[in-house]
């Protein structure tokens, strides 16, 4: 039996895979970040530092840890099933089979290699874009209808306080909806906000 050749895209080093994976995650995460805030009428890139953008994929993942864990588990199960199928193909190829059957098995094996490579890419894209579209629409709808609970108390440096629904904060700004309003307010953190307290 001839050895099954490894596809060209799987011949890179671990470092190359890590670099390309993070680059892809960064692009998809930034796109998701922008789409989410576009629903709220905010161009988030204008209010973000480079560090905020670099961390955006991780911030989204940590927003609700159950979702990426579920997605990761789902992708892992599919990859295990594909890996098991490939093992069976290799086992069949070790047997004496006709040349035509060998060619079909090798073609199937190669197809599974591509699918195994594409599943994490498509799954990640689906998660981030789904989060942006679903989360952005839901948050915008809640703000418009006033159907949200205040969860923070912001104390400003001038002594004023406000009960708000905190939408997000980054290294420069805090995004929130005041208790009596139906629109997002954006306030700079430096020299303006003293503390942010959790409300019971």
C-alpha positions as CSV (number, residue, x, y, z in Angstrom):
1,X,0.0,0.0,0.0
2,X,1.3,3.4,-0.9
3,X,1.6,6.0,1.9
4,X,-1.1,8.6,2.0
5,X,0.4,12.0,1.4
6,X,-0.2,14.7,3.8
7,X,-2.0,17.8,2.3
8,X,0.2,20.8,1.7
9,X,-1.7,23.0,4.1
10,X,-1.0,20.5,7.0
11,X,2.8,20.6,6.5
12,X,3.4,23.8,8.4
13,X,5.1,24.1,11.8
14,X,3.3,24.5,15.1
15,X,4.4,28.1,15.4
16,X,2.9,28.9,12.0
17,X,-0.4,27.3,13.0
18,X,-0.5,29.3,16.2
19,X,0.3,32.5,14.4
20,X,-2.3,31.9,11.6
21,X,-4.9,30.8,14.1
22,X,-4.6,33.9,16.2
23,X,-4.6,36.1,13.1
24,X,-7.8,34.5,12.0
25,X,-9.3,34.8,15.4
26,X,-8.3,38.5,15.6
27,X,-9.9,39.2,12.2
28,X,-13.1,37.3,13.0
29,X,-13.3,38.8,16.6
30,X,-12.8,42.3,15.4
31,X,-15.5,41.8,12.7
32,X,-17.8,40.4,15.3
33,X,-17.0,43.3,17.7
34,X,-17.8,45.8,15.0
35,X,-21.1,44.2,13.9
36,X,-22.3,43.9,17.5
37,X,-21.8,47.6,18.2
38,X,-23.1,48.6,14.8
39,X,-26.5,47.4,16.0
40,X,-26.2,49.9,18.8
41,X,-25.2,52.8,16.5
42,X,-21.6,52.8,17.6
43,X,-18.4,52.6,15.6
44,X,-16.5,50.8,18.3
45,X,-13.2,51.0,16.5
46,X,-13.2,54.8,17.1
47,X,-13.5,54.2,20.8
48,X,-10.9,51.4,21.1
49,X,-7.2,51.3,21.5
50,X,-5.0,48.8,19.6
51,X,-4.9,46.7,22.8
52,X,-8.8,46.6,23.0
53,X,-8.9,45.4,19.4
54,X,-6.2,42.7,20.0
55,X,-8.1,41.5,23.1
56,X,-11.6,41.6,21.5
57,X,-11.7,37.9,20.5
58,X,-10.9,36.9,24.1
59,X,-13.4,39.4,25.6
60,X,-16.1,38.0,23.5
61,X,-15.2,34.4,24.5
62,X,-15.2,35.3,28.2
63,X,-18.6,37.2,27.9
64,X,-20.4,33.9,28.4
65,X,-18.0,31.0,28.9
66,X,-20.8,28.3,28.4
67,X,-21.2,29.2,24.7
68,X,-17.5,28.7,23.6
69,X,-17.3,25.5,25.8
70,X,-20.4,24.1,24.0
71,X,-19.1,25.1,20.6
72,X,-15.6,23.7,21.4
73,X,-17.2,20.4,22.6
74,X,-19.3,20.2,19.5
75,X,-16.4,20.8,17.2
76,X,-14.2,18.3,19.1
77,X,-16.9,15.5,18.8
78,X,-17.0,16.1,15.0
79,X,-13.2,16.0,14.7
80,X,-13.1,12.8,16.8
81,X,-15.7,11.2,14.5
82,X,-13.7,12.2,11.4
83,X,-10.4,10.9,13.0
84,X,-12.1,7.6,13.7
85,X,-13.3,7.4,10.1
86,X,-9.8,8.0,8.9
87,X,-8.4,5.3,11.1
88,X,-10.9,2.9,9.6
89,X,-9.9,3.9,6.1
90,X,-6.2,3.3,6.9
91,X,-7.2,-0.1,8.3
92,X,-9.0,-1.0,5.1
93,X,-6.1,0.2,3.0
94,X,-3.8,-2.2,4.8
95,X,-5.9,-5.1,3.5
96,X,-5.5,-6.4,0.0
97,X,-8.1,-4.5,-2.0
98,X,-8.4,-3.8,-5.7
99,X,-6.7,-0.7,-7.1
100,X,-10.0,1.1,-7.8
101,X,-11.1,0.5,-4.2
102,X,-7.8,1.9,-3.0
103,X,-8.2,5.0,-5.0
104,X,-11.7,5.7,-3.6
105,X,-10.5,5.1,0.0
106,X,-7.6,7.5,-0.5
107,X,-9.9,10.1,-2.0
108,X,-12.3,9.8,0.9
109,X,-9.4,10.1,3.4
110,X,-8.2,13.3,1.7
111,X,-11.7,14.8,1.8
112,X,-11.9,14.0,5.5
113,X,-8.6,15.8,6.0
114,X,-10.0,19.0,4.4
115,X,-13.2,18.7,6.4
116,X,-11.3,18.3,9.6
117,X,-9.3,21.4,8.8
118,X,-12.4,23.5,7.8
119,X,-14.7,22.6,10.7
120,X,-12.8,24.7,13.4
121,X,-12.6,27.6,10.9
122,X,-16.3,27.5,10.0
123,X,-17.3,26.8,13.6
124,X,-15.3,29.8,14.9
125,X,-16.7,32.1,12.2
126,X,-20.3,30.9,13.0
127,X,-19.8,31.5,16.7
128,X,-18.5,35.0,16.4
129,X,-20.8,36.2,13.7
130,X,-23.8,34.6,15.4
131,X,-22.8,36.3,18.7
132,X,-22.6,39.6,17.0
133,X,-25.9,39.4,15.1
134,X,-27.9,37.8,17.8
135,X,-26.4,39.7,20.7
136,X,-26.4,43.1,19.0
137,X,-30.0,42.7,17.9
138,X,-31.2,41.5,21.4
139,X,-29.3,44.3,23.2
140,X,-30.6,47.0,20.9
141,X,-34.1,45.8,21.2
142,X,-33.9,45.7,25.0
143,X,-32.6,49.3,25.1
144,X,-35.4,50.6,22.8
145,X,-38.1,48.9,24.8
146,X,-36.5,49.7,28.2
147,X,-36.6,46.0,29.0
148,X,-33.4,45.8,31.0
149,X,-32.3,45.8,34.6
150,X,-29.8,48.3,36.0
151,X,-26.8,46.4,37.3
152,X,-24.2,49.1,38.2
153,X,-23.8,52.3,40.1
154,X,-21.4,54.7,38.5
155,X,-19.8,57.3,40.7
156,X,-18.4,60.3,38.8
157,X,-15.5,62.4,39.9
158,X,-17.8,65.4,40.3
159,X,-19.8,63.5,43.0
160,X,-22.8,62.6,40.8
161,X,-23.9,59.0,40.7
162,X,-26.0,57.1,38.2
163,X,-27.7,53.7,38.3
164,X,-27.1,52.1,34.9
165,X,-27.2,49.0,32.8
166,X,-23.6,48.5,31.9
167,X,-23.2,47.5,28.2
168,X,-19.4,47.3,28.0
169,X,-16.2,49.1,29.1
170,X,-12.8,49.1,27.5
171,X,-9.5,50.8,28.5
172,X,-10.8,54.3,27.6
173,X,-14.7,54.4,27.7
174,X,-17.6,53.0,29.5
175,X,-20.8,52.3,27.5
176,X,-24.1,52.3,29.5
177,X,-27.8,53.0,29.5
178,X,-29.1,55.1,32.4
179,X,-32.1,53.9,34.4
180,X,-34.6,56.4,32.9
181,X,-33.3,56.5,29.3
182,X,-33.5,54.4,26.2
183,X,-30.2,55.3,24.6
184,X,-26.6,54.4,25.1
185,X,-24.3,56.9,26.8
186,X,-20.5,56.9,26.3
187,X,-18.3,58.4,29.0
188,X,-14.5,58.5,29.2
189,X,-13.1,56.7,32.2
190,X,-9.9,58.8,32.8
191,X,-10.6,61.9,34.9
192,X,-14.4,61.3,34.8
193,X,-15.4,58.1,36.5
194,X,-14.3,57.4,40.1
195,X,-15.8,54.0,40.8
196,X,-18.2,51.5,39.3
197,X,-20.2,49.5,41.9
198,X,-22.2,46.3,41.5
199,X,-25.9,46.5,42.4
200,X,-27.6,43.6,44.1
